[in-house]
Structures are given as C-alpha cells and as structure tokens.
Amino acid sequence: MAMKERSAIWPWKGDVPPHLPRPDNMPKAFLLPGDPGRVDKAAEVLDDFRIVGQNREFRMGVGTLDGVAIGICSTGIGGASTEIVMVELAALGVEVAIRTGGMGALAPDLALGDFLIAAEAVRNSGVAAFYAEPGERVLADIGIVTLLDTARGELGLPGRPGTCATADGYYRAQGRPDRPDGDGTPAILDQLAARGAEGIEMEAEIVLAAGHALGLRAGAVLAVHAHRLSDGWLEDYDKTQRDLLRLGAMAAARAVAGR
C-alpha cells in the first residue's frame, strides 16, 4: 500500500505546513500581529522586506534588521488561529515569537497610544488552557520582556511592563454589548482587573502559553488603542502601529543576536 502524503493527525505535506506560507530560509524570530493588513507595514521598519505569501488569515513577510532575519506573520483574530501559528512556526524551527498587537486598557495610568509589555497574562483563554501549566498566571520569557522594555525606552515610547488578559471573544467576552442599544457586562472587566489584568486583548495568553510549552522564547507588546475605563478610542493608529513593529523588531533581532 502506498504511504499517504498527509495524515489527519499531522496534516503536513513533508516539511510544508497546512496553513502557513513558508519562505525558503526561515527566520529564527517572528513578529505576530493579528491583522494581515499590518504585515505589509513591516516594510517601513525592516530592510529588504518582501511578502512570502498568504493563506487564509495567515499573511507572512520576511526582512532584516541590523543584519538579522526577522519574519512577520499575522495570526488572525483569537486563540484558535493563533495556536496554529505558534505550533507551525515552532515545527519550522522558529525560536522567538513576539505578539505585536492592540489592547483595551484596564489601568488608569495607561493612556491611548501607550505600550504595555506583557510580562504575564492572567489565565482566561480556553485555547491557552491546553498549553499552560497549572496556576493563575502565564509568564512571558523574562529576557524578551527586558529586551522589549529596553527598546521601548530607547525609542522614547510611553508604557511599561504589566499584566494582560486574553478573551476568547470580542463582544460579550470583553463586556461589550452585542447590539447598539445594549448595556454589555462591565463586571467581566472588573473581575479581570481584580485579578491583576491591566489590559484585555485576544491572543497574547496563547502566544505565551504555547511558546513556553513548545520551547520558544515568547513575549508580547500591546499598544493601547482603546481605553475601557474612559471609553476612549485611538482613531489615528498608523504611527502607533509602526512604533509597535519597530519596538518588536528591535527586541527580536537582539534576542537572535544574543545582545
């Protein structure tokens, strides 16, 4: 009997993953925005940037910073697609993964346009539970946290390390109403804040938990594009996105180079 090219258990075709595009030379470090549209913005930050390809929500590009190869791949929204990215990147030999995304602030000292470097995430995601060790927190790689915060300081960007929470949905799961005249469930945010969460988003806990389980050095830097206490929303997000990618790329390059 001829051997099947794929299996349902591990549906790769040789060394080609079922979901992610794959460059000929795989960078050791990847930035992970959620939105495929943000991948192209890496051309403003990385040298020799090119798009590798896109499959579904997974758009990938590669470039260099200070001579170090850096990849960027969108995760799409939420835990399920983020798990796919983490597992397939790990199997392709990636060693460093840094989420570069947005969040809604839950802390009064954080302002729109600030950057929270996720040193940890409170346990909240169903997908992350398959990878996280027992406990109330999922920790980022401390070396990546330090590199991110150092880069933030060098770039003169406002923010600090802190704690995030990852929600498995955008509306009810984050206390929002599900119709224009609804009230939402703000108690959800109060409960997360009481557990130490200073921001809420949809992917970081999975990046941290899966990264640790799969042997990657994982971290996340989150830009405040919404403020859940003041109900503020950052309309002009372009510069913040560019700063987010630059900050993440600096940390990723230094992690690979051992600086």
C-alpha positions as CSV (number, residue, x, y, z in Angstrom):
1,M,0.0,0.0,0.0
2,A,1.3,3.4,-0.9
3,M,2.1,5.7,2.0
4,K,-0.3,8.7,2.3
5,E,1.3,12.1,1.8
6,R,-0.7,13.6,4.7
7,S,-2.3,12.2,7.8
8,A,-5.3,13.6,9.7
9,I,-3.2,13.6,12.9
10,W,-0.3,15.7,11.4
11,P,-1.6,17.1,8.1
12,W,1.7,18.4,6.8
13,K,3.0,17.6,3.3
14,G,6.6,16.7,4.0
15,D,8.0,19.9,5.6
16,V,5.3,22.1,4.3
17,P,2.7,23.2,6.9
18,P,-1.0,23.0,6.1
19,H,-1.7,26.6,6.9
20,L,1.3,29.0,6.9
21,P,3.2,30.2,3.9
22,R,6.8,29.1,4.1
23,P,9.9,31.1,3.0
24,D,12.9,29.2,1.6
25,N,15.1,30.5,4.5
26,M,13.1,30.5,7.8
27,P,14.0,33.4,10.2
28,K,14.6,32.4,13.8
29,A,12.4,35.2,15.1
30,F,8.8,36.3,14.2
31,L,6.6,39.2,15.0
32,L,2.9,38.3,15.3
33,P,0.3,41.0,14.6
34,G,-3.3,39.9,14.4
35,D,-4.4,41.8,11.3
36,P,-3.0,40.6,7.9
37,G,-3.1,44.2,6.8
38,R,-0.3,45.1,9.3
39,V,2.2,42.6,7.8
40,D,2.9,45.0,4.9
41,K,3.7,47.8,7.3
42,A,6.8,45.9,8.3
43,A,8.3,47.3,5.1
44,E,8.6,50.6,6.9
45,V,10.7,49.0,9.7
46,L,12.6,46.1,8.1
47,D,15.3,46.2,5.4
48,D,14.9,44.0,2.2
49,F,11.3,43.3,3.1
50,R,9.2,41.0,0.9
51,I,5.9,39.2,1.2
52,V,6.2,35.5,1.2
53,G,2.5,34.7,0.7
54,Q,-0.9,34.4,2.3
55,N,-3.2,31.5,3.1
56,R,-6.5,32.3,4.8
57,E,-5.8,34.9,7.5
58,F,-2.1,34.0,7.7
59,R,0.0,36.6,5.7
60,M,3.7,36.3,6.0
61,G,6.7,38.5,5.2
62,V,10.4,38.5,5.8
63,G,13.1,41.1,6.1
64,T,16.2,42.1,8.2
65,L,17.1,44.4,10.9
66,D,20.7,45.1,11.8
67,G,21.6,42.1,9.6
68,V,19.3,39.7,11.5
69,A,16.5,37.9,9.6
70,I,13.1,38.8,11.0
71,G,9.7,37.2,9.9
72,I,6.3,38.6,10.4
73,C,3.1,36.5,10.3
74,S,-0.5,37.5,11.1
75,T,-2.3,35.3,13.5
76,G,-5.9,36.4,12.6
77,I,-8.2,37.1,15.5
78,G,-8.3,34.9,18.6
79,G,-6.9,31.8,20.1
80,A,-7.7,29.1,17.5
81,S,-5.8,30.7,14.7
82,T,-3.0,31.9,17.0
83,E,-2.4,28.3,18.2
84,I,-2.0,27.3,14.5
85,V,0.7,29.9,14.0
86,M,2.6,29.0,17.2
87,V,2.6,25.3,16.5
88,E,3.6,25.6,12.8
89,L,6.3,28.2,13.5
90,A,7.8,26.0,16.2
91,A,7.8,23.0,14.0
92,L,9.6,25.1,11.3
93,G,12.4,25.9,13.8
94,V,11.4,29.4,14.9
95,E,12.9,30.2,18.3
96,V,11.5,33.7,19.2
97,A,7.8,34.8,18.8
98,I,6.6,38.3,19.8
99,R,3.0,39.3,19.5
100,T,2.7,42.9,18.3
101,G,-1.0,43.9,18.8
102,G,-3.5,46.2,20.4
103,M,-5.5,46.1,23.6
104,G,-8.1,47.8,25.6
105,A,-6.6,49.3,28.8
106,L,-8.0,48.4,32.2
107,A,-5.4,50.5,34.2
108,P,-6.0,54.2,34.9
109,D,-2.3,55.1,34.4
110,L,-2.2,53.8,30.8
111,A,-3.2,56.3,28.1
112,L,-4.2,55.9,24.5
113,G,-1.0,55.2,22.5
114,D,0.9,53.8,25.4
115,F,2.6,50.4,25.2
116,L,2.1,47.5,27.7
117,I,4.8,44.9,27.6
118,A,3.1,41.7,28.8
119,A,5.3,40.2,31.5
120,E,2.4,37.8,32.2
121,A,-1.2,37.0,31.4
122,V,-3.9,36.0,33.8
123,R,-5.4,32.6,33.0
124,N,-8.6,33.3,30.9
125,S,-8.3,31.7,27.5
126,G,-9.8,28.3,26.7
127,V,-7.2,27.6,24.0
128,A,-4.3,28.5,26.2
129,A,-5.5,26.1,28.8
130,F,-4.3,23.2,26.6
131,Y,-0.7,24.5,26.9
132,A,-0.5,26.4,30.2
133,E,1.0,24.9,33.3
134,P,-1.3,25.0,36.4
135,G,-1.6,28.3,38.1
136,E,-3.1,31.8,37.9
137,R,-0.6,33.3,35.5
138,V,1.1,32.5,32.2
139,L,4.6,34.1,32.1
140,A,6.4,35.7,29.2
141,D,10.1,34.9,28.6
142,I,11.8,37.3,31.0
143,G,14.6,38.0,28.6
144,I,12.2,39.0,25.9
145,V,10.3,41.3,28.4
146,T,13.6,43.0,29.2
147,L,14.6,43.4,25.5
148,L,11.1,44.9,24.7
149,D,11.2,47.3,27.6
150,T,14.8,48.4,26.7
151,A,13.8,49.0,23.1
152,R,10.7,50.9,24.3
153,G,12.9,53.2,26.4
154,E,15.4,53.8,23.6
155,L,12.6,54.8,21.2
156,G,11.2,57.1,23.8
157,L,7.8,55.4,23.8
158,P,5.4,55.7,26.8
159,G,4.5,52.5,28.6
160,R,5.8,49.8,31.0
161,P,5.7,46.0,31.6
162,G,2.5,44.7,33.1
163,T,-0.2,42.0,33.0
164,C,-2.8,41.4,30.3
165,A,-5.9,39.2,30.0
166,T,-6.8,37.4,26.8
167,A,-10.5,37.0,25.9
168,D,-12.0,34.3,23.7
169,G,-14.4,36.7,22.0
170,Y,-14.7,40.4,21.1
171,Y,-18.2,41.4,22.3
172,R,-19.7,39.6,25.3
173,A,-16.3,38.0,26.3
174,Q,-14.9,41.6,26.7
175,G,-18.0,43.0,28.4
176,R,-19.3,44.8,25.3
177,P,-22.9,44.9,24.3
178,D,-23.9,42.7,21.4
179,R,-26.3,45.3,19.9
180,P,-26.1,49.1,19.7
181,D,-28.7,49.7,22.5
182,G,-27.3,47.0,24.8
183,D,-25.6,47.6,28.2
184,G,-22.9,45.0,28.0
185,T,-21.4,43.2,31.1
186,P,-18.8,45.5,32.6
187,A,-18.5,43.2,35.6
188,I,-16.4,41.0,33.3
189,L,-13.7,43.7,33.1
190,D,-14.0,44.4,36.9
191,Q,-13.3,40.7,37.6
192,L,-10.3,40.6,35.3
193,A,-8.9,43.8,36.8
194,A,-9.4,42.4,40.3
195,R,-7.1,39.5,39.2
196,G,-4.4,41.9,38.1
197,A,-5.2,42.4,34.4
198,E,-4.2,45.9,33.1
199,G,-5.4,45.3,29.6
200,I,-7.6,43.0,27.5
201,E,-7.0,41.5,24.1
202,M,-7.4,38.2,22.2
203,E,-4.1,36.5,21.5
204,A,-1.3,37.1,24.0
205,E,-2.0,34.3,26.5
206,I,-1.9,31.8,23.7
207,V,1.4,33.1,22.4
208,L,2.9,32.9,25.9
209,A,1.5,29.6,26.9
210,A,2.1,27.8,23.6
211,G,5.5,29.4,23.3
212,H,6.6,28.0,26.7
213,A,5.2,24.6,26.0
214,L,6.8,24.4,22.6
215,G,10.2,25.7,23.6
216,L,10.0,29.2,22.1
217,R,11.1,32.4,23.8
218,A,7.7,34.3,23.6
219,G,6.6,37.7,24.5
220,A,4.0,40.4,23.6
221,V,3.9,44.2,23.3
222,L,0.5,45.7,23.2
223,A,-0.5,49.2,22.1
224,V,-3.4,50.9,23.9
225,H,-5.8,51.6,21.1
226,A,-8.9,51.5,23.4
227,H,-9.4,52.5,27.0
228,R,-12.1,50.5,28.7
229,L,-12.2,52.8,31.7
230,S,-12.6,56.1,29.9
231,D,-14.3,54.6,26.8
232,G,-11.6,56.3,24.7
233,W,-10.6,55.0,21.2
234,L,-7.4,55.8,19.3
235,E,-8.6,56.9,15.8
236,D,-5.2,57.7,14.3
237,Y,-3.4,54.3,14.8
238,D,-0.9,54.4,12.0
239,K,2.1,55.8,13.9
240,T,1.4,53.6,16.9
241,Q,1.4,50.5,14.6
242,R,4.7,51.5,13.1
243,D,6.2,52.1,16.5
244,L,4.8,48.7,17.7
245,L,6.6,46.9,14.8
246,R,9.8,48.8,15.3
247,L,9.9,48.0,19.0
248,G,9.1,44.3,18.4
249,A,11.7,44.0,15.6
250,M,14.4,45.6,17.8
251,A,13.8,43.1,20.6
252,A,13.5,40.2,18.2
253,A,16.8,41.0,16.4
254,R,18.6,41.4,19.7
255,A,17.2,38.1,21.0
256,V,18.5,36.2,18.0
257,A,21.9,38.0,18.1
258,G,22.3,37.4,21.8
259,R,22.5,41.1,22.7
